[in-house]
Amino acid sequence: MARRPLVWLEAAAAVVTAAAVVLLVGFTWQASQPTFPPPPAAHHRRRPPPRAHPELYPPAAPLLDLPAVSLVANSPACGTGPLLLVLLVISHPAHAPLRDAHRTHASWRALDALGVRRVFFLADGSRRGQPEYPTLPTAAVLEESAAHRDLVVADFQEHYRNLTYKHALALSWPARFCPHARFILKMDDDIMVDVWGVVELLQEGLAVNRLGTVVARGSGTLSLDPQGTWAAGLVQQGLRPQRGSGKWQVTGAEYPGNVYPTFLGGWAYLTTQPAAAAITRAAAILPPFWIDDVHLTGTVAGAAGVPRYALNEHYTLLRAAATCCLEGPLRSVRRPGGPAAALCGLLVAPSDRNVTVLEAWLRAAWACHTRGECPVPRPGSCPPTRPHYAVGTVIPLA
């Protein structure tokens, strides 16, 4: 019995030591994390919590012709400091593997070092409506939101015919929740974007020639003002509505014209805060059309007077062109052709929802820009990479 006090003392010392170790590890881990606001608390639809960043949950408001749209989840990703770029990624609740690929291979830390933030935009996928997609309970989306703090989820139904609403929500989001980002990149979650190359392009500054094509700055070009009103991407001209059958069939009642206006492909395009605001204002008074890029970057942008410039040479419409580039031998290069020369001159390519290809593309882009280890395939060994060299909004040059 005489040893009992000693045993208790030894046990107490062990507990204190263990607690100290846990606290030390916790403080060390916390100190290693980037500054990031806590996640929003779990909550019910249409009933935002009164705590945990209540400013992220404004009252329900109109969105185009929808009378009242609420946010089921919102993201504090932008914080309060200055940013170069915010990525607005249109996603589907069932596309968690694609979102995770972006998070892993273009991580928070990697984007933070570039002055970039990324937010995914979703709608309510808990109701049936799209046969090709499974339904997903709202609770699962809220769990993902709490874990990653990068989801913006609206309460209208998820459907490809509602993409215009999601696109419009994305364009309106930075004005309120990320006003200090200088540029905006709207993109889809299955599109591969060389974010490092885009950042270098923005840091160098964009210029356009008389035909509205983005080119190297020099004589006969106009430098684009970061605070100006413009957008740049894959300019599409002369496309016609699909009058036959299929998912993308458009009736004459839906779109009476025979040719779509010139627009930017919704895969990925750059714009400024003033341009996004101008498009958002004009969209609020024009009747919506369900093919989102035709409507918002075509009809609406035209009505709002937003010029759209061509970055077509840095896009490919073929996944095979991108994968062929990645299969080229790695070489140490200085990329004298500029930032877009990293991955065979491409900044944007489709993944066709292939997570493996998306991951490989992002890994290659990171290695090329940070280590100078770039894939260099043999000339002529890959399929043609460039879409039609369309011209953008023609500008007068002195």
Secondary structure, DSSP 8 states (H G I E B T S, - for coil): -TTHHHHHHHHHHHHHHHHHHHHHHHHHHHHHS----------BTTB--SSSSGGGS---EEETTEEEE-EEE---TT-SS-EEEEEEEE--TT-HHHHHHHHHHS-HHHHHHHTEEEEEEEEE-SS---TTS----HHHHHHHHHHHS-EEEEEEE--GGGHHHHHHHHHHHHHHH-TTEEEEEEEETTEEE-HHHHHHHHHH--EE-TTSBEE-S-TT-EE--TTSS-EEEEEE-S---B-SSSTTB--TTT---SS---EEEEEEEEEEHHHHHHHHHHHTTS---SSHHHIIIIIIHHHHT--EEE-GGGB-S-HHHHHHHHTS-EEE---TT-GGGTBTTBSEEE-TT-HHHHHHHHHHHHHHHHH-EEE---TT-S----------S-----
